Amino acid sequence: MKPHRRALLKGMMAGSAIAAVGLPKISFAKPQAPAARDVVLVSCGGMDAGFAAGAGPLAHHSLGTGALPNLASARALFESCRGKRLAGLMEDAAYVLFSEMARDAGARLVFEGQHSAAADGRVSRHAFSSAVGFHGAAESLAAALSATDAAFAIAETPVGGGGRIVRGGDWSRLGFDSFHVADEVPTWLHLSGVLRQEGCAALGVTAAQTEPLRCWPTYVPAAPAGAGWPAILGNTLARLAAGGEENRQPCVRQVFVRGAGSLDEFATHDSYVSFVMEA
């Protein structure tokens, strides 16, 4: 096991959760009954075409064409979108400044994702954090990417608790072996093209801590249409942010690894942050 592979996945899970709750004075929205919400797409410097196409025909607010968000545009956004949900994907530097503006405006974070991908898009890593009561995006993204030849690692952590579900979906139909990991926080580990020992080492646990995950054979995760992870993510976040029955399903702490290359170092093309906030 190469040194940089050790506990890689656990670092992704911890890093995403800490980053999300550590945003100054931004708090995760409190769990509440799912309800239909108006969703506004937020961009800075031009929205990723794939993300916008996946999200569909939603209202769109631009924070300016520069690399960093414009203060006046941000103020106009928060003044005009009270009670609505904001969803977007932007470069990490722009998101740092935008999150400060959101804090000042009293916006609450519901979901946050951190993304890095190789220049050719064949390898990517994604770390998600979501509020309790907001179903996560890991399953939709993993199911859709499994239909491609891409290698990926996805880690998802519900912040402040998680669902105590004892059975997961039947991921074997998509080429995954699924395990329940007895750790400080129970975790589901789904592996495809990766040895059990490799996955456990990257998660920082031993194979003895795992057992096969009991699955619901009738539940096969749906894969939203889209070419590339930004489009898939746009589709998923637009759907989840709008609310509805899907968000009655609790988010669970889980990891997906497909292809050993996703555990290796690769040259990152760009780093992005996705988010859903309540204005």
C-alpha positions in Angstrom: 0.0 0.0 0.0 1.5 3.3 -1.1 1.8 5.9 1.7 -0.5 8.4 0.1 -3.2 5.7 -0.2 -3.3 5.1 3.5 -6.5 6.5 5.1 -7.2 8.6 2.0 -10.9 8.0 2.1 -11.2 8.7 5.8 -9.4 12.0 5.1 -11.9 12.8 2.4 -14.8 12.2 4.7 -13.3 14.1 7.6 -12.1 17.0 5.5 -15.4 17.6 3.8 -17.4 17.5 7.1 -14.9 19.8 8.9 -14.9 22.2 6.0 -18.6 22.4 5.9 -19.2 23.0 9.6 -16.1 25.2 9.8 -17.4 27.9 7.5 -17.5 30.9 9.7 -20.9 31.3 11.3 -22.7 29.4 8.6 -24.8 26.7 10.1 -26.5 23.7 8.6 -30.2 24.1 8.1 -32.2 22.3 10.8 -34.0 19.1 9.6 -37.5 19.6 8.6 -40.3 17.9 6.7 -39.5 17.9 2.9 -41.3 20.6 1.1 -41.3 21.9 -2.5 -38.8 24.8 -2.8 -38.0 27.2 -5.6 -34.4 26.7 -6.6 -32.0 29.3 -8.1 -28.7 28.3 -9.8 -25.8 30.5 -8.7 -22.7 31.0 -10.8 -19.5 33.0 -10.7 -17.4 33.6 -13.8 -19.9 31.6 -15.9 -21.6 28.4 -14.9 -20.2 25.1 -15.9 -22.1 24.2 -19.0 -22.5 20.5 -17.9 -23.8 21.5 -14.5 -26.3 24.0 -15.9 -27.5 21.5 -18.5 -28.0 18.8 -15.9 -29.9 21.1 -13.6 -32.4 22.0 -16.3 -34.4 25.2 -16.8 -34.1 26.8 -13.4 -33.8 30.5 -12.6 -30.2 31.6 -12.7 -28.3 34.4 -10.9 -24.8 35.4 -11.9 -22.4 36.8 -9.3 -20.4 38.4 -12.1 -18.1 37.3 -14.9 -14.8 37.6 -12.9 -13.0 34.9 -11.1 -14.4 36.1 -7.7 -18.0 37.0 -6.8 -19.2 40.6 -7.1 -20.4 42.1 -3.8 -23.3 44.0 -5.3 -24.5 40.9 -7.2 -24.3 38.8 -4.1 -26.4 41.3 -2.1 -29.0 41.3 -4.8 -29.1 37.6 -4.8 -29.8 37.3 -1.1 -32.3 40.1 -1.1 -34.3 38.6 -3.9 -34.2 34.9 -3.0 -35.4 34.8 0.6 -37.0 31.5 1.3 -35.5 29.9 -1.7 -32.7 27.3 -2.1 -29.5 28.2 -3.9 -27.5 25.6 -5.7 -24.3 26.0 -7.6 -20.9 24.8 -8.6 -17.9 27.1 -8.6 -14.1 27.1 -8.3 -13.0 26.8 -4.7 -11.4 30.2 -4.5 -14.7 31.9 -5.5 -16.7 29.7 -3.1 -14.5 30.8 -0.1 -15.5 34.4 -0.7 -19.1 33.6 -1.6 -19.5 31.6 1.6 -18.4 34.7 3.6 -21.1 36.7 1.9 -23.7 34.0 2.6 -22.7 34.0 6.2 -23.3 37.8 6.5 -26.6 37.4 4.8 -27.7 34.7 7.2 -27.9 31.9 4.6 -27.8 28.3 6.0 -25.8 25.5 4.4 -27.7 22.3 3.6 -25.2 20.5 1.4 -21.5 20.9 0.3 -19.3 18.9 -2.0 -15.6 19.2 -2.8 -14.5 18.0 -6.2 -11.2 17.4 -8.0 -10.7 15.7 -11.4 -8.0 14.9 -13.8 -7.7 17.1 -16.9 -9.1 14.3 -19.1 -12.0 13.6 -16.7 -11.2 9.9 -16.5 -10.4 10.1 -12.7 -12.2 12.1 -10.1 -12.7 12.4 -6.3 -15.7 13.8 -4.5 -16.3 14.4 -0.8 -19.9 15.4 0.3 -21.3 16.7 3.5 -25.1 17.1 4.1 -27.4 18.2 6.8 -29.5 15.6 8.6 -32.7 15.3 6.7 -31.2 16.2 3.3 -30.6 13.0 1.3 -27.1 13.0 -0.2 -25.8 12.9 -3.7 -23.2 10.1 -3.5 -25.5 7.3 -4.7 -26.8 9.2 -7.8 -23.3 10.2 -8.8 -21.8 6.7 -8.2 -24.6 5.1 -10.2 -24.2 7.4 -13.1 -20.4 7.3 -13.3 -20.6 3.5 -13.1 -22.1 3.6 -16.6 -18.9 5.2 -17.9 -15.3 4.0 -17.9 -14.3 6.6 -15.3 -12.5 5.8 -12.1 -13.7 7.6 -9.0 -13.8 7.8 -5.3 -16.8 9.3 -3.5 -17.1 9.8 0.2 -20.3 11.2 1.9 -20.8 12.2 5.5 -24.1 13.4 7.1 -23.2 16.1 9.6 -24.8 15.9 13.0 -26.0 12.3 12.6 -27.1 9.8 10.0 -29.6 7.2 9.1 -29.4 3.9 11.0 -30.3 1.8 8.0 -29.1 -1.8 8.2 -29.6 -2.6 4.5 -28.4 -0.8 1.4 -29.2 -1.0 -2.3 -28.1 -3.8 -4.4 -25.0 -2.3 -5.9 -23.8 -5.7 -7.2 -25.7 -5.1 -10.4 -23.5 -2.1 -11.0 -20.3 -4.1 -10.3 -19.8 -3.3 -6.6 -19.1 -5.4 -3.6 -20.7 -3.8 -0.5 -19.5 -4.0 3.1 -20.6 -2.7 6.5 -17.6 -1.2 8.3 -17.7 -1.3 12.1 -15.8 1.9 12.9 -16.2 4.9 15.3 -19.1 5.8 13.0 -20.6 2.9 11.0 -19.8 3.2 7.3 -20.9 1.5 4.1 -18.0 0.7 1.7 -18.7 -0.1 -1.9 -15.8 -1.4 -4.0 -15.5 -2.0 -7.8 -12.2 -3.0 -9.3 -10.5 -2.6 -5.9 -9.5 -5.3 -3.5 -11.2 -5.3 -0.1 -7.8 -4.9 1.6 -7.0 -1.9 -0.6 -10.3 -0.2 0.2 -10.0 -0.8 3.9 -6.5 0.5 3.9 -7.6 3.7 2.1 -10.4 4.1 4.6 -8.0 3.5 7.5 -9.6 0.4 8.8 -8.8 -3.3 8.8 -10.6 -6.0 6.7 -11.5 -7.6 10.0 -13.8 -4.6 10.7 -15.9 -5.3 7.7 -18.7 -7.7 6.9 -20.9 -8.1 3.8 -23.6 -5.5 3.7 -27.2 -6.8 3.6 -28.9 -5.4 0.6 -32.5 -4.8 -0.6 -32.5 -6.9 -3.8 -35.4 -4.8 -5.1 -33.6 -1.5 -4.7 -31.2 -0.6 -7.5 -30.0 3.1 -7.4 -31.2 5.2 -10.3 -28.6 6.9 -12.5 -29.6 10.4 -13.7 -28.7 11.1 -17.3 -25.7 13.2 -18.0 -22.3 13.3 -19.6 -19.6 13.8 -17.0 -19.9 14.4 -13.3 -20.8 18.1 -13.4 -24.0 17.3 -15.4 -24.9 14.4 -13.1 -24.3 16.6 -10.1 -26.4 19.4 -11.5 -29.3 17.0 -12.1 -29.1 15.5 -8.6 -28.8 18.8 -6.7 -31.6 20.5 -8.6 -33.8 17.6 -7.8 -32.9 17.3 -4.1 -32.9 21.0 -3.5 -36.5 21.2 -4.8 -37.5 18.8 -2.0 -40.0 16.0 -2.1 -40.3 12.4 -1.3 -36.7 11.5 -2.1 -35.5 13.6 0.8 -37.5 11.4 3.2 -34.7 8.9 2.8 -31.9 9.5 5.3 -28.4 10.1 4.2 -25.9 7.5 5.4 -22.1 7.6 5.8 -20.7 5.7 2.8 -17.8 5.5 0.4 -17.7 4.4 -3.2 -14.4 3.4 -4.9 -14.3 2.3 -8.6 -10.9 1.6 -10.1 -7.6 1.5 -8.3 -6.5 4.6 -10.1 -8.9 6.7 -8.0 -6.7 6.0 -5.0 -3.5 7.1 -6.8 -2.1 10.6 -7.1 -3.2 12.4 -10.3 -2.7 15.9 -11.7 -5.8 17.9 -10.7 -7.2 20.0 -13.5 -9.3 22.3 -11.2 -10.9 22.1 -7.8 -14.6 22.9 -7.4 -17.1 23.2 -4.6 -20.8 22.4 -5.0 -23.5 23.6 -2.6 -27.1 23.9 -1.6 -28.0 26.8 0.7 -31.2 28.2 2.2 -31.3 31.9 1.6 
